[in-house]
Amino acid sequence: MRTKAQQYRSLLTQGEFIVSPGVYDGYSARLVEAAGFKSAATSGAAVSNAILGIADIGVMGLTENLNHCRNIARSISIPLTCDADTGYGNAVNVYHTTKLFEEADIAGINIEDQVSPKRCGHMSGKEVIPLDEMVKKIEAACMARRDDAFVIIARTDALAVEGMEATIQRARAYTAAGADLIFPDAVGSEEHIKRLVDAGIALSINMGFGIRKRPTTPLIPLADLRAWGVRRVSLPRMLPAAAIKAMTDALRIMKEAYEQGIAVDRPDLLVGIDDIMKLMDYEGARALEKKVLPQDTLRAKYERVAV
């Protein structure tokens, strides 16, 4: 049986254009798989926002991120890549971080060249570490992996700090150090993307909200990115933003209904219990019970006399 890393590596080696919606919990991960996508990805911002309830400013630690990502990966059969931020220290820390994520059956990790504490790539005030220090981090990550299938995605925030020429220089150095994909965050134009591809870089582009514009990277059809030679696209903000919008609407409607003293039925806004049970595979849980529990236990659980 192939590992998740081997599944993901196969997509890369076959030249597949990889589209990875961003996930942050079991619901979002299962929805991505159910929608037919072949991979998913976490973002440090979404995980930090979701499990700690704080901004992505470098507060979340390795153990918090790793444990959460492990649970998400376990809930789906498609490969999951995870944001390991700066690797939680120097090259030695990156070495151990890589080992831990690989052991969790993660398909690969992002390692970025921001200073620590880092911040969301679309915030101002970013700083990057020296090129040679990041090269050592990538080399350490490659050295740490037991299986070369485990994917190392080198993220660079140099574009906003040092400009395009330095970004290309870093991308080439990171590739030479062993990175499988280069992820230049907050790319500001179509021309920047084309220039990076023309420089021979195996490119991963963050398309953020996917179906809504944002101030940094423009909204570009995925088909165009594929035609230009981009290898992978991540959509880290799409599902968190969709969930926030839906929850805000539901809370507003519930509050209005309470204040008006009425009951409201809005199946157009909420899924039903059957949808949740299908998504979370309650049938599979019931089938497992039938296989492993004694018959008398099953009868006691499910054949009680109705009162």
Secondary structure, DSSP 4 states (H G I P E B T S, - for coil): ---HHHHHHHHHHTT--EEEEEE-SHHHHHHHHHTT-S-EEE-HHHHIIIII-S-SSS---HHHHHHHHHHHHHT-SS-EEEE-TT-SSSHHHHHHHHHHHHHTT--EEEEE-B-SS---TTSS---B--HHHHHHHHHHHHHH-SSTTSEEEEEE-HHHHH-HHHHHHHHHHHHHTT-SEEEE-S---HHHHHHHHHTT--BEEE-TTSSS--SSS----HHHHHHHT--EEEETTHHHHHHHHHHHHHHHHHHHHHHHT-----TTTS--HHHHHHHTTHHHHHHHHHHHS-HHHHHHHH-PPP-
